Amino acid sequence: MAAYLLRRLWQMVPTILGVVLLVFFLFKYFGGDPAEILGGLNATPEQIDAIRQQLGLDQPVWVQLGIYLKSVVTFDWGKSWATNESVANLFATRLPATLTVMLPILVLEALIALPIAMWVAYRRGSVADRTIMVVSTVALSISFLVYVIVGQYVFGFLLGWFPVQGWSDSVWTNLTTYAPLPVMLAVAVSLAPYTRLYRTFFLDELGHDYVRTARAKGLGENTVMFKHVLRNAMIPILTNIGLALPSVFVGSFLIEVFFSIPGLGREVLMAVNRSDYPVIQAIAVYLAVLTMLINLAVDLLFKLVDPRVQLK
Amino acid sequence: MTPAAGAVGAAAERSEGVWHAAWRRFRTDRVGVVSAAVVIAFLLLILASWTGIVARDWQREVGVANAPPTFLGPRPPEAIGAIEVPAGPNVDLSDVDPLAPRYAEWEAAAQKYRTAETPKAETLPLGGDRLGRDVLAKAIKGTEISVFVGVLAAIVATTIGTVLGALSGFFGRRVGDFLEWLYNVFESIPGILLIFAFAAVFGRGIGTVVLILGFTGWTGLYRQVRAEFMKHGSREYVRAAEAIGASRTSRMFRHILPNVSHVILVRMSLLVVGFIKAEVILSYLGLGVGVEDVSWGTMLAEAQSELILGYWWQLAAATLFMAVFVTAFSLLADAVRDALDPKLRGLE
């Protein structure tokens, strides 16, 4: 176990290095010039040169790469070039807003999709099953944009139930006033694909021999479904939720842009538009590490719930 | 050889091929056939729009601004701010009007220029946009661009994913390790960062969207193709091909590839749907197709500000076209998968 853990952690090093190199060269050679963006339209060439010098952009490439690598190792990301806010502080202040919206979405999706999926899988081939599958196919084919535009118009403008967009300092106000509309729309959008996916997991389990055995020995349908099938189907479902976790931290930048939520996703968008290297580089590395750690945790969890799984 | 023996030989030879069997199964799938018909109708529409038979003049401002759809009838004049012409007798102001002596001179000067009155339609089949352009023509042209982007991006992503997956699965070892590393790196970087970085590189336009989506969307397909190639690499027919001296390239692309092509086809059709949706979002954010083009995404972006004024038809047209096409395409993809791999039927 310890050896496995060590090996997995060791394997992360080259991947992180790859992420660092890819992000560095991508933005270095292809992204906008940060000095020109910071200088603005009226900056003279001398001013731009001065900014470049101040940011260290005139240094040789390997020196700049060295600075980046050092910040990865020391976790000291410095300050945002655009706002002079320290990157650590930026993350700490933007993350709560993202989580306020994304965690309810994650929980509600799972809680609503699970019973529907289980029910339609149980009644496979019935009218209800086919209706739900058709509805979810159609729902899936409409762009998220349409949901947002119509949702903001109907619930925010016509009915006036929620503000169209906005955010406050109080967590409670955010949860009760500003978050419901984006959460509701996001859940409505993701419900269809999750229901479809979970349905396949349930169908997969329902086809196994142990289900027939359980029924043959006279167990009630409720016992079969909730004690036997549900438990086994939870393994792929939990894996799936685990894999969706990293995206919770960066949030859906779309939701944040549409609803003016000051979260991490919107911050990333702005950082890329401003070629704000410290922020971009920090977020890339953080998310890469987070993704890999969560993958590792999911694998370990697998072992925990299913003793047959061999960790290799 | 007697004719009878020949007939027996021919019958034994002609075992049903995978595509033939798939077609036989597909024909019995009513949903699949109907959605195939819808998709083909859309493709014909796209072809007509591409060759300029329909919607060539989508940029012409043929109607009044925000012209309502025909079935709603024209808007009452006061709604567009038109002032009624006074009906009473004209009062002669020429003795107090200081400009009166020059009217004749200006009239003569104006005669030198030809002016033409362009009649603007009060209503259009599916309404008009802010500039009075025909929403129906825009929706058709937008369909062409959006589907074109989705399909082309899927081809790019499929090509990258297939080639890398084939190399990784077939050779394994160093090549496999390197490609797995590349895959991990691409998977670990958040999608938005990659998309925005590529958008910054290539500038705005249809080609950019295709490349962005293609370069960032190959990972899932790579993984699947790799697994298939690993599975098939040790199969007997590949070993047999090796024994008779088939080269590596030949074994990879002439022997294994046809046997995994149905997996690739299904995966690719899923990519098309995903990319069409992604194009809409990118265009809305201003990273997609340029201002001189129209797509479902740019239509939705315009529709947001129109809706608040009560002009809902552009939103409805773009949504309807997109919903019908994407639904039909998804159902077709499902039917194709079921036909190619009957074991999976009804699972998803």
Interface residues (C-beta under 8 A of the other chain):
Chain A: P14 T15 I16 G18 V19 L22 V23 L26 F27 F30 G31 G32 R124 G125 T137 V138 L140 S141 I142 S143 F144 L145 V146 I149 V150 Y153 F157 R196 L197 R199 T200 L203 D204 P246 S247 V250 F253 L254 V257 G265 V268 L269 V272 N273 S275 I280 I283 A284 L287 A288 T291 M292
Chain B: W181 L182 N184 V185 F186 E187 S188 I189 P190 I192 L193 L194 F196 A197 F198 A200 V201 V273 K277 V280 I281 Y284 L285 W296 G297 L300 A303 Q304 L307 I308 L315 T319 M322 A323 F325 V326 T327 S330 L331 G346 L347 E348
